[in-house]
């Protein structure tokens, strides 16, 4: 009797799990019958097989990253993402005085389908610009750049074909 009861209970649990997963699954097709793609990886695999893809893209990764960024900014967390190898340590030091964390980040140039790979970073950038102004990061970069040159006067610093040391060291 207990074996039958155990089998019955296990069966009920398995069936209820299957029903839940089916009801929570994402739609496979949109209202026009086009396949819905939710991830960059799946899109890439499909594109390799058929370069003329006609699909609807729902970028769930971006949606989740935007939500996370909004949650973080509401909790007072700001993160600057950038890639300035020489200036980054000084930028980190300056930005930390404003309560802004930093992470070195180099973006790729290619965007796949309708996917936005840097939603968290873009939301953080928007919030920093909203809170501190459009030129805030550029100003911090210029300060960090100048301090790098002053601390390293023998290191060549070429920007747009011009060695900035001459101008900065003469100031």
C-alpha positions in Angstrom: 0.0 0.0 0.0 2.8 2.5 0.9 4.5 1.8 -2.4 1.4 2.7 -4.3 0.9 5.8 -2.2 4.6 6.8 -2.8 4.2 6.3 -6.6 1.0 8.3 -6.6 2.6 11.2 -4.7 5.7 11.2 -7.0 3.4 11.2 -10.0 1.4 14.1 -8.8 4.6 16.1 -8.1 6.1 15.3 -11.6 2.9 16.2 -13.3 2.5 19.5 -11.4 6.1 20.4 -12.3 5.6 19.7 -16.0 2.4 21.8 -16.0 4.2 24.7 -14.3 7.1 24.7 -16.7 4.7 24.6 -19.7 2.7 27.5 -18.4 5.8 29.6 -17.7 7.5 28.9 -21.0 8.0 31.8 -23.5 6.0 32.0 -26.6 7.6 30.4 -29.7 5.8 32.5 -32.3 4.4 36.1 -32.4 0.8 37.0 -33.5 1.9 37.1 -37.1 3.4 33.6 -37.0 7.0 34.8 -37.0 9.4 32.8 -34.8 10.4 34.7 -31.6 14.1 34.6 -30.7 15.0 35.5 -27.1 18.8 35.1 -27.1 21.8 36.3 -29.1 23.2 32.7 -29.1 20.0 31.2 -30.6 19.8 34.0 -33.2 23.4 33.5 -34.2 22.9 29.8 -34.7 19.8 30.4 -36.8 21.5 33.1 -38.8 24.4 30.8 -39.7 21.8 28.4 -41.2 19.7 31.1 -42.9 21.1 34.6 -43.6 17.6 35.9 -44.5 16.1 35.4 -41.1 12.6 36.8 -40.6 12.1 36.6 -36.8 10.9 38.7 -34.0 13.6 39.5 -31.5 12.8 39.9 -27.8 16.0 40.8 -26.0 15.3 39.4 -22.6 18.9 39.8 -21.5 18.7 43.6 -22.2 15.3 43.8 -20.4 16.8 42.1 -17.3 20.0 44.2 -17.4 18.0 47.5 -17.6 15.9 46.3 -14.7 19.0 45.5 -12.7 20.6 48.9 -13.6 17.4 50.8 -12.5 17.3 48.8 -9.3 21.0 49.6 -8.7 20.7 53.3 -9.4 17.7 53.5 -7.0 19.9 52.0 -4.4 22.5 54.6 -5.0 24.9 52.4 -7.0 26.6 54.0 -10.1 29.2 52.3 -12.2 31.3 53.9 -14.9 32.4 51.5 -17.7 35.3 52.6 -19.9 38.6 51.7 -21.3 41.4 54.2 -20.8 44.5 52.1 -20.0 46.7 55.0 -18.9 44.1 57.2 -17.2 41.9 54.6 -15.7 43.6 54.3 -12.3 43.3 58.1 -11.8 39.7 58.2 -13.1 38.9 55.4 -10.6 40.3 57.5 -7.8 38.4 60.7 -8.8 35.1 59.0 -9.6 35.2 57.1 -6.2 35.0 60.6 -4.6 31.6 60.9 -6.2 30.5 57.4 -5.1 30.9 56.0 -8.6 32.5 52.6 -9.1 34.5 51.9 -12.2 35.0 48.8 -14.3 37.3 48.6 -17.3 35.2 47.6 -20.3 36.0 47.4 -24.0 33.0 47.1 -26.2 32.7 45.0 -29.3 31.8 46.8 -32.6 29.4 44.2 -33.9 25.7 44.1 -32.9 23.9 40.9 -33.6 20.3 41.1 -34.8 18.1 43.3 -32.7 20.1 42.5 -29.5 21.7 45.2 -27.3 24.6 43.7 -25.5 25.4 46.7 -23.2 22.1 47.6 -21.7 23.4 47.7 -18.1 26.4 49.8 -19.1 24.2 52.2 -21.2 21.7 52.7 -18.3 24.5 53.5 -15.9 26.0 56.0 -18.4 22.6 57.7 -18.8 22.2 57.9 -15.0 25.7 59.4 -14.5 25.1 62.0 -17.3 21.6 62.8 -15.8 23.0 63.2 -12.3 26.3 65.0 -13.1 25.9 66.5 -16.5 26.8 65.6 -20.1 30.5 66.6 -19.9 31.2 65.1 -16.4 33.1 62.0 -17.6 34.9 63.9 -20.3 36.1 66.5 -17.7 37.3 63.7 -15.3 39.1 62.1 -18.2 40.9 65.4 -19.1 42.0 65.8 -15.4 43.2 62.2 -15.3 45.0 62.7 -18.6 46.7 65.8 -17.4 47.8 64.1 -14.1 49.1 61.1 -16.0 51.3 63.4 -18.2 52.5 65.4 -15.2 53.4 62.2 -13.3 55.0 60.6 -16.4 56.7 63.5 -18.3 59.1 61.1 -20.1 56.2 58.9 -21.5 55.2 59.9 -25.0 51.5 60.9 -25.1 50.2 61.2 -28.6 46.6 62.2 -29.3 45.4 63.0 -32.9 49.1 63.1 -34.0 50.1 65.7 -31.4 52.3 65.0 -28.3 50.2 66.5 -25.5 53.2 66.7 -23.1 54.4 69.9 -24.6 51.1 71.8 -24.1 50.4 70.3 -20.6 54.0 70.6 -19.2 54.2 74.3 -20.3 51.0 75.3 -18.5 
